[in-house]
Amino acid sequence: MSKNKSNLLLYGLIFGGIIGAGLAIYFSSRAITSSNRKKKERKHKFFEGIDDIFDESAKDVAGSESRNESDSEKEIVDELFSRSN
């Protein structure tokens, strides 16, 4: 190999390494930001669910259902204890 060809290969390796490292950094930063965004969305949905549980309107809906359940529970208990063996 002549001296010019070896210098050209060396420059090619250097520039290729720089471009490759730049692409790796670019795509890894995009992957990291997208995963962080997805994590924030999941956390936000989780806390929205907790807020719905402790929300006043959710308590009112649950309260009306629990009244119906307590009435049916009383009926079941009365029927169980009224049976003769």
C-alpha positions as CSV (number, residue, x, y, z in Angstrom):
1,M,0.0,0.0,0.0
2,S,1.2,3.4,-0.7
3,K,1.3,6.1,1.9
4,N,-1.7,7.9,0.3
5,K,-4.0,4.9,0.6
6,S,-3.1,4.2,4.2
7,N,-3.8,7.8,5.1
8,L,-7.2,7.6,3.3
9,L,-8.1,4.4,5.2
10,L,-7.1,6.0,8.5
11,Y,-9.2,9.1,7.7
12,G,-12.1,6.9,6.7
13,L,-11.9,5.0,10.0
14,I,-11.8,8.2,12.0
15,F,-14.7,9.8,10.2
16,G,-16.7,6.6,10.2
17,G,-16.1,6.2,14.0
18,I,-17.2,9.8,14.6
19,I,-20.3,9.4,12.4
20,G,-21.2,6.1,14.0
21,A,-20.8,7.5,17.5
22,G,-22.9,10.4,16.6
23,L,-25.7,8.2,15.3
24,A,-25.5,6.0,18.3
25,I,-25.8,9.0,20.6
26,Y,-28.7,10.4,18.6
27,F,-30.8,7.2,18.5
28,S,-30.1,6.3,22.1
29,S,-31.2,9.8,23.3
30,R,-34.4,9.4,21.3
31,A,-35.0,6.0,22.8
32,I,-34.3,7.3,26.3
33,T,-36.7,10.3,25.9
34,S,-39.5,8.1,24.5
35,S,-39.2,5.7,27.4
36,N,-39.2,8.5,29.9
37,R,-42.3,9.9,28.2
38,K,-44.1,6.6,28.3
39,K,-43.1,6.2,32.0
40,K,-44.6,9.6,32.8
41,E,-47.8,8.7,31.0
42,R,-48.1,5.5,32.9
43,K,-47.5,7.3,36.2
44,H,-50.0,10.0,35.2
45,K,-52.7,7.3,34.4
46,F,-52.0,5.6,37.7
47,F,-52.5,8.8,39.7
48,E,-55.6,9.6,37.7
49,G,-57.0,6.2,38.7
50,I,-56.2,6.9,42.4
51,D,-57.8,10.3,42.1
52,D,-60.9,8.6,40.7
53,I,-61.1,6.3,43.6
54,F,-60.9,9.0,46.2
55,D,-63.0,11.5,44.2
56,E,-66.2,12.7,45.9
57,S,-68.4,11.7,42.9
58,A,-66.9,8.3,42.9
59,K,-67.7,8.0,46.7
60,D,-71.3,9.0,46.0
61,V,-71.7,6.3,43.3
62,A,-70.0,3.7,45.6
63,G,-72.2,4.7,48.5
64,S,-75.4,4.1,46.6
65,E,-74.2,0.7,45.5
66,S,-73.1,-0.2,49.0
67,R,-76.5,0.6,50.3
68,N,-78.1,-1.9,47.9
69,E,-75.5,-4.4,48.8
70,S,-76.1,-4.0,52.5
71,D,-79.8,-4.5,52.0
72,S,-79.2,-7.7,50.1
73,E,-76.7,-8.8,52.8
74,K,-79.2,-8.3,55.5
75,E,-81.8,-10.3,53.6
76,I,-79.3,-13.1,53.1
77,V,-78.3,-13.1,56.8
78,D,-82.0,-13.1,57.8
79,E,-82.7,-16.1,55.5
80,L,-79.8,-18.1,56.8
81,F,-80.7,-17.6,60.4
82,S,-84.4,-18.2,59.9
83,R,-83.9,-21.7,58.5
84,S,-84.5,-24.5,60.8
85,N,-82.2,-27.5,60.6
